[in-house]
Structures are given as C-alpha cells and as structure tokens.
Amino acid sequence: MIPFSILDLSPIAEGHTISEALDASRLMAIKAEDCGYNRFWLAEHHGMPGIASAATSVVIGHVGAATKRIRIGSGGIMLPNHAPLVIAEQFGTLEALFPGRVDLGLGRAPGTDMRTARALRRNMEAGTESFPHDIIELRRLLGEPSDDQALLAVPGMRSHVPLWLLGSSLYSAHLAAALGLPYAFASHFAPDQLMEAISIYRERFQPSDELDKPYVMVGIMGVAAETDAEAAHLFTSSQQQFVNLRRNVRKAFPRPIETMEGYWSEVERYGVEHTLRYAVVGAAATARTKLAEFLKMTGADELIVSMPIHSVEQRLRSVEIFADLREKMLA
C-alpha cells in the first residue's frame, strides 16, 4: 500500500484568526506524524482571506519545529513569484534546521489573482517563460558548487533538498519527465487531464541523478467523519469556497451549512462537482471504497490528501480516519 501524505493550506476559518489557523496547522502536522503519514506539505497562496500560508517557508519552519520525523515541505512554492536564489536560501535554511526532512515542491501558477501576481512578480511574462531554466538554476544552487561558480546560496549549497514538480496540466508532465523529477498532480482541484498527464510523465521519463524511475503523487480532497451525512455536511465548507472563488468573492473559509440548495446555481453546482469529482467524502466504509477505486485507476506511488474542514477538531479526526483506512487497506 502506498504512503499517505497531507496537503495543508492553513485555512483561516470563519470566526477564527490567522494565529489560530497557523496553530491548527501545527496541530495537524503533529497528528499526521503520530498517525504515520509520510509528508506534511503547505501551499503558497496570496491575497486570500481564507488561507494563511502565503509565507510558505516560514510556516514550514513552524510545523517543522513541532514535529520530529515526518517530512515537511511545499506543495508548492510558485517559483515564478521568486528568484531561485531566494528559494535556495530559504529551503537550505529549512534543511539545516530539519536535516533530511525537507521537500521543495515547485509550481508555475501564481497562486493568486492577476493583480496580486503582478505585485509579486513585477514581470509576469518573464516569470512563466523562464520556469524550466529557474528550476535548473535552483537545482544547481542546492547542489555541489563547481570550482568556478560565482553565485552561491548560503545556506543552500550542498543541501540537496529534493525537488518535486507540481502541476495540473500536460505541460508539467512533459517538464517533470524531461528533468527526471518526481511529479505531483493537482487532481484535487484540476481533474480533467489527470490520466493523460500521468501517462505522458511515465512514458517520457528521463532518469536523473535524483530519480531513476517515475514517481507519481496524486491529490484528493478528503473529508472523513463518523457518518456519510456528517462528512457531506462538513464538505459544504469546501463547496462554498469553490463557489466563492468562481464569484470572485474573497472571504474566510466558511462554516458548513445544512444544504447547498439555494446557495449555488445549477451551473455553479455542475462546475464545483466536476472540479471536485475525485473528492473522498464519507464515513470510513464509503471513503475506503472511493479511495480504492481512485488508487487503482491512477496506479499512483503516493497519495496526498487536502482536508478542507472548518473545525480543527473534526479536521484532526479526519486525519485519524484516513490513517486507519490506510492500515486496513494494508491488512
């Protein structure tokens, strides 16, 4: 049975503060480690009142200090928002603080709206067009410096922080294969090209110093509870959030509601259900069936679960249920 990992966005729940959101991420990481998860990743988003992980490397350090064994990292850093040297220094520092535990997942999207992206990047076109070259430069900065290398990342050089390529398109599959990097597909919010992207990546993979054969991680939204009805109720928070994104309404992560009827239009309902069609929502038995089907379909090497649940107590319970499911599937 494959490893399970956690993707956390440090959700700022309606009625709660940013400090509480970051503390909830700490508790999630501790629970994930106790339950035997492989990794705990955080994602870079900007300008979103419902997400507290904008300063991603800082939050990674926060959860790293609260844990001892679980791998920590980014899912991902949006590299066009940053100079490769800055990211090399940040993740070289994290690797020095938490040796052998740090992953650096990289994405090409802005992780925000276009106005905020322009404020971050300054030069939008140069950022995305140089993405492959920036990955190569970052790999060099984190590796062994050559004798004539003038640009050094300190911390960073010789840290050999593992790079991952994250994506939701065929472009990312081609690039990850060409660079010989492990590949994580964002099927938790971009399901349409999942199977084609995995196929391209596996067929075209070129071995590298970091990886000798393809390694695929796939993402799902996961909401597990004691009953199917309770899980469906908790999942309305995420459904509301996706409707709000489509309406360009930016607010804290919503409380769950009794029903989505009357909240979304029929067109919105179709769009959200299509986007979240791989979500695993339900009690243990229901979730186990859905998980088994998804993992059989993808043949993935690892699963990463995002748990968009308003209450931190219920989020922690979902972490436990998914860990129990993995153990039962192993048996």
N, C-alpha and C positions, 0 to 999 in steps of 0.2 A: 504494500500500500504506500502511496506517495506521501511526502511531507505536506502538512498544512501550515500555512502562514497567515499573518494578519496584516491588512492594509488599513491604517487609521488616518482619518482626516482631521482629528481633533475637533469634532463638531461642537460648535457653540450652541448649546440647546436653548430654545426659547425659555426665558425666565432665569437663565444662568449667565455667569460671567466668563470672560476669557480665562481668568485664573482657574475657574472650576473646570473648564474644558481641558486645559493643559494638565490639571491634576487627574482628570478622568483618563487621559492618555497614559499617564504614569501607572495608574491602577490597571488599565488594560494590558500594558506591557508586562507587569508583574504577574497578572493572571495568565497571560499567554505563555510565559516562561514556566510557570507552575504546571500548566496543562500540557506541556511538551510540544508547543508549536516551534517551527523551525526559525521563522523570521518575524520581526515586527517592523514594518515599513511605514513611513509617513510621506504624505504627498504635498507638493508645492502648489498652493493656490493663492491668488492675490485679490484684494478688494472685495472679498466675500464675507458678509457679516455672519455667516454660519460656519466658517472654517477658521481655525486658529493656528494652522501650521505654515503660515507664509514664510517665516524664518526657519526653514525646514531643518537646517543643520543644527540650529540651537535646540529645537525640540527633540531631535535625535539624541543630542547630548543629555537632555533632561531625562529621557526614558532609559538611556544607557546607564546613567548613574543609579537608577533604581533597580537594575537587573544585573545578572552575573554571567549568564550563559547564552541566552537567546541572541541570534544575530539581529542587528539593528541597521536601518538604512533608509534609503529614499525610494519611494515608488510614485513619482520620481522627482528628481531635480530637473527643471525645464532649462536645459543647457543654453539655448539661445538668449535667455534672460541674463546670462552671466559670462564673465571672462573665464576661460578654462583655468587660468592661474588661481583665481579666487576660489573656485570649487576644489582645486587640488589642495590648496592650503587648508580649507575648511575640513575636507574629508581626511587629509593627512593628520590634522589635529585630532579628529574623532578616532582615527585608527591608533594614534599614540595613547589616547585616553582609554580606549577599549580594544586592546590588541586582538586581532583575529576574529572580530565580531562584526565588522562594518561592511556594508554593501553600498554601492553607488549606482542606483538605477537612474537612467537618463531618458528624458523625453524631449520632443521637438515642439510641442504645442506651447502656447503662452501660459496656460493655466489661469486665464482671466479674460476679461473683456478687452477689446482692441484699444480703448483709451488707456487703460491701465498698462497694457502691454507696451504701448508706445512710451509711457513714462518709465517703464523698466528697461526697455531695450534701446531706446533712442533711435536706433536704425533697424527697423523691422526686417527689411529685405536681406540685409547682410547677415542678420542673426540666423534666419532659417536656411539660407543658401550655404552658409559655412558650417552647418551642423556636422556633417561627416568629418570635416577637417578639424573641428573643435574636439570631437571625440578622440581622434588620433593624437592631437596635441595633449589632451588630458591624460590619455594612456601613457604618453611619453613622460609627462611631468610626475606621474605617480610611480614610474618605474626606475630603473637604474640609470643615473645620468651618465652621458658619454663624457670623455675627457675634454672635449671642446664645447660642451654645452654651456651657453652663457646664461640661459634662463633657468632658474632653479626654484622649485616650490619647497619652501621650508616653513612648517612641516609639509610633507607630501612625498618628496622623492624617496624612493626605496620602500614606500609603504605598501605598494602593490595592492591597493584597495580594489576588489573585484568590481568590474564594470558590468552592468546589465543594460540592454536596450529595451525600452518600453515603447509600446505603440498600439495603435488602433487601426492600422491601415496596411496595405501591401508594401508601401514604401519602407516601413520599419522592418518588415520581414526580410526584404531584399538586403537592407543595410546590415541587420544583425547577422545574416548568413555570410555576407561578404567579409565582415570584420571578425567572424568567429566568436561572437559574444552570446551569452545566454539571453533568451528572449522572453519577455513577459507581455502577454496580450491583454488589452483592457476590455475583455468581454463582459465585464460587469456594467459597462455603460455604452459599449460600442460593439454590438454582437455581430453585425452583418458580415464582416469579412474574416471572422474567426477561423473557420476551417481552411479557407484558401490561404490565409496568411501562414498558418501552421504548416501547411503542405509546402509552400514556397520555401519557408525557412529550412525545413528538414531536407528538402531536395537539393537546395543550393548551398548548404552549409559548408564553409571552408574552415578546416581545423586551424587553431591559433595556439599561441603559447599558453593562453588562459584556458582553452577548452578544446578537447579533441573530438567531441561529438555533440550534436544538437541537444539543447536543454530548454524545454518549454515550460513556462509557468502560465497558468490561466487564472483569470479573476472572476469572482462572482460576488453579488450582493448576498448576504446571508443573515436571515433573521430567524432564530430558533427560539421556541418557547415551550411551555408545558402542553399547550393545545394548539391546533391549527388556527382556531379562531383568535387566540391571543396573539399569535405570530402575525396573522393578517392585520390585526388592529395596530400592532407596533409598526408594521411596514407602511402604514399610511403616512408616517412622517417622511419617509423617503419619496413616496409618490407625490406628496405635496411639494417637496423640494424640487423635484424634476418639473412639475407644472410651473412652479415659480420661476425656474430658470428659463423656461420657454416664454414666459410672460415678461422676462427681464425685471422681475421683482426680487430685490435682494433683501433678505431678512434672515434672522436666526433660524436654526434647524427646528422645524415645527414640532409641537406636541402631536401625538397621534389623535385621530378623530374617529368617530363611530363609523362613518361611511364616507367614501369619496363621491358618492352620488350628490350632485348639486355643487361640488367643488370644482370638478373638471367638466369640460365639454366632451362630446363624443370624440371629436378629433384629438383633443388632448389625451383622453383615455387611451385611444389607439396608439398614439405616439409614445406615451410613457410605458405602456405594457409591452410594446415592441422593443423599446430600448432596454427594458429590464426583464426580458423574457428568460434569461438564464438565472434569475434570482432564485435562491433556495429559501423558501419561506414555509415554516410549518413546525409541527411537533417532531420529535425525533424520528418516528417511523416515516413520516412524509418526507422529511429532509433527507433521510438515508436513501430513499428511492430516487429522488431528484439528483442527489449527488452522484450516485452510482451511474445513472444514465449519462450525466454530463461528462464524468471522467472517462467512461467507456468511449463516448463519442470523440473526445479530444485526444485520448491517449497521452495526457499531459504528464510531465515529470514532477510537477508540484502544483498545488492549489493555493491561491491567496484569496482570503475572504475579507470583504469590507462589511462591517456590521453597523448600518445606519439606524441606530435605536436611540430614542430621545433620553430615556432613563439610563444612567450609568449602571445601576444595579441590574437592570434587565439586559443591558449590553454584556456585562460580565457573565450573566447566566447563559447567554447565547454562546459565549466563548467556551464555557464548560460543555454545553450540549454538543457543539461541533467537535470538540476534542473527544468526547465519549463516542460519537459516531465513528470517528476515525479508528478508535480502538476496536469497536465492534466489527468494522469492516475488515480490520486486520485479522480478526479471530477466524 
